[in-house]
Amino acid sequence: MLNAVGAYKHLIAGLNKPGDVPTTGWDNNQLQESKNPQNIYKITLAEPAEKILTATVAWNRHYESVYPFEPLPEKDANLRLELWAIDPINPNKSYLLDYSDSSVDNVEHIYAQGDANYTNYELVVIFSNIDDANQIPTAERYGLAWNVSNKQDSDNIFWYDLNADGIVNESDFAVLLNNRLSSFKS
């Protein structure tokens, strides 16, 4: 399901660069292992309790430029997305709140609740295999989008009333089961 309003808010938030950024934004940037092996996006939340931070980074896989467009895995980079809770007064109290690091795809995603004791956060886009001595130095373009929102109310009936009749009952389970079975067929 596409959140068209959320996508529009991301778009109008405008392009951001590493450094201090607003609570909603995006960037189209590049990592270079020799010059800037990581980019850091700093987010400040006045009231982090009950806030959810989501972030997604995606990058391209590489292929030959002529038919049959064979994959070039030796040119592929692997990126990692990290979310840090930062204590500016005592950096030793900063900690890794969440991360996404998969070697099988080219998308990393974080969905994490803010820590009520921290108002400063850093989203870090970094090469996953930066310490691998066998890794050929590369540069990789990526797209990053992030958003901070209020934690959703899981007691809201709209999460469970799947047939929109105002009642949560076995009919809603039937809708869920039917949708699940339909997804297996397609």
C-alpha positions in Angstrom: 0.0 0.0 0.0 1.4 3.4 -1.0 1.1 6.3 1.4 0.7 9.0 -1.2 0.5 11.8 1.4 3.7 10.6 3.1 5.5 10.3 -0.3 4.4 13.9 -1.1 5.7 15.1 2.3 9.1 13.4 1.5 9.3 15.0 -1.9 8.5 18.6 -0.7 11.0 18.2 2.2 13.6 18.7 -0.4 17.1 17.3 -1.0 19.3 17.2 2.0 23.0 16.6 2.4 24.9 14.9 5.3 25.0 16.9 8.5 22.1 18.4 10.4 18.8 17.4 8.7 15.1 17.8 9.3 12.9 15.0 10.6 11.7 14.2 7.1 13.9 14.2 4.1 15.9 12.5 1.4 19.3 12.6 -0.3 20.9 11.3 -3.5 24.6 10.9 -2.7 27.7 8.9 -3.1 30.1 7.0 -0.9 33.8 6.6 -1.9 35.8 4.2 0.2 39.0 6.3 -0.1 37.4 9.8 0.5 34.2 9.4 2.5 33.4 5.8 3.5 30.4 7.0 5.4 27.8 9.8 5.4 26.2 10.9 8.6 22.7 12.6 8.8 22.1 14.2 12.2 18.5 14.4 13.5 17.3 16.1 16.7 14.0 15.2 18.3 12.6 17.5 20.9 10.4 14.7 22.4 11.8 11.3 21.2 9.4 9.2 23.3 6.7 7.6 21.2 8.5 8.6 18.0 9.3 6.1 15.2 12.2 6.7 12.9 12.1 5.0 9.5 14.9 5.1 7.0 15.5 3.3 3.7 18.7 3.4 1.6 18.9 1.8 -1.9 21.6 1.6 -4.5 22.1 0.0 -7.9 23.6 -3.3 -8.9 26.0 -3.2 -11.8 25.5 -4.8 -15.2 27.4 -4.9 -18.6 26.2 -2.0 -20.8 25.7 -4.3 -23.9 23.4 -7.2 -24.5 22.9 -9.7 -22.8 23.6 -7.2 -19.8 25.3 -9.8 -17.7 25.7 -8.9 -13.9 29.0 -7.5 -12.8 29.0 -8.6 -9.1 32.7 -7.6 -8.7 31.6 -4.0 -9.1 28.7 -4.3 -6.7 29.1 -2.6 -3.3 27.2 -3.5 -0.1 26.0 -0.7 2.0 24.9 -0.7 5.7 22.4 1.6 7.3 22.8 2.4 11.0 20.8 4.4 13.6 22.8 5.8 16.5 21.4 7.4 19.7 23.9 10.1 20.5 24.8 11.7 23.8 26.7 14.9 22.9 27.8 15.5 26.5 29.2 12.0 27.0 30.0 10.2 23.7 30.7 7.0 25.6 27.0 6.7 26.3 26.1 6.8 22.6 24.9 3.5 21.2 23.8 1.7 18.1 20.0 1.7 18.3 19.3 -0.3 15.1 21.0 -1.3 11.9 20.2 -3.0 8.6 22.9 -4.9 6.8 22.0 -7.6 4.2 24.5 -9.0 1.7 21.7 -10.4 -0.6 20.0 -7.3 -1.8 20.5 -3.6 -2.5 18.0 -2.1 0.0 18.4 -1.5 3.7 15.6 -0.4 5.9 15.2 0.7 9.6 12.0 1.1 11.6 12.9 1.9 15.2 11.4 3.6 18.2 13.2 6.6 19.6 14.8 6.3 23.1 13.2 8.7 25.5 16.6 9.4 27.1 18.2 10.7 23.8 17.2 13.7 21.6 20.1 13.4 19.1 20.3 10.7 16.5 22.6 9.9 13.6 21.7 7.9 10.5 24.9 6.5 9.0 25.2 5.2 5.5 28.4 3.2 5.3 30.1 0.5 3.3 29.2 -2.8 4.9 32.6 -4.4 4.2 34.8 -1.4 4.8 37.3 -3.5 6.8 37.6 -6.3 4.2 41.1 -6.3 2.9 40.0 -8.1 -0.3 37.4 -5.5 -1.2 38.3 -3.5 -4.3 37.9 0.3 -3.5 34.7 1.5 -5.0 32.4 4.4 -5.2 28.6 3.9 -4.9 25.7 6.2 -5.5 22.7 5.7 -3.2 19.3 7.2 -2.4 18.3 7.7 1.2 14.9 8.7 2.6 13.9 9.1 6.3 11.0 10.2 8.4 10.2 10.6 12.0 6.5 10.1 13.0 4.4 9.5 16.0 4.1 5.9 17.1 0.9 4.4 15.7 -2.0 3.6 18.0 -2.3 -0.2 17.8 -5.6 -0.1 19.6 -7.2 1.7 16.8 -10.0 -0.3 15.2 -8.9 0.5 11.7 -5.9 -1.9 12.2 -8.3 -4.8 12.7 -11.5 -4.0 11.0 -10.4 -5.3 7.6 -13.8 -5.3 5.9 -14.7 -1.7 7.2 -18.0 -2.7 8.7 -17.2 -1.1 12.1 -17.0 -4.5 13.9 -14.0 -6.7 14.5 -15.1 -10.3 14.1 -14.5 -13.5 12.1 -15.4 -11.7 8.9 -12.2 -9.7 9.3 -10.2 -12.8 9.7 -11.8 -14.2 6.5 -10.6 -11.1 4.7 -7.1 -11.6 6.1 -7.0 -15.3 5.2 -8.3 -14.6 1.7 -5.7 -11.9 1.1 -2.9 -14.2 2.3 -4.1 -17.1 0.1 -4.3 -14.7 -2.9 -0.7 -13.6 -2.3 0.5 -17.2 -2.6 -1.3 -17.6 -6.0 0.3 -14.5 -7.6 
